[in-house]
Amino acid sequence: MARKPNPEATATTDRLDDILGALDPATASALKLELARLQAEVADLGKALSGVGQASSAALGEGAKAALDAGRARFAGTQAEIEGFVREKPTRALVTAAGIGMVLGLLLARR
């Protein structure tokens, strides 16, 4: 994808060309080399910052995966506890489920 020319950058380049044209050739050449070096450093910094952003994204992805895995493990443990409770005390589990259903029904009926 081609970048659109920045009008401010174009104006700045034109002003620099005018200034460099007014200087002696040796000084103008030295300044042009320094500007090229600075442009290269800015480009390298942009690439480095992009790499840092990608590394941060990868670290966030790994953290989210770890949290998801921990949540799944916790859910599996809770599910096993509930299944054990239902097997040990089926009547109590049925009454509890009916009570929760009735309360939810009353709450939703009020809306």
HUQUIPE-V259329 format. One record per run of one state. SS is the DSSP state (h for helix, s for strand, l for the rest). FROM is the first residue (numbers start at 0). LEN is the number of residues. If there is no record, write none. Layout:
ss,from,len
SS,FROM,LEN
SS,FROM,LEN
This chain:
ss,from,len
l,0,6
h,6,16
l,22,2
h,24,64
l,88,1
h,89,20
l,109,2
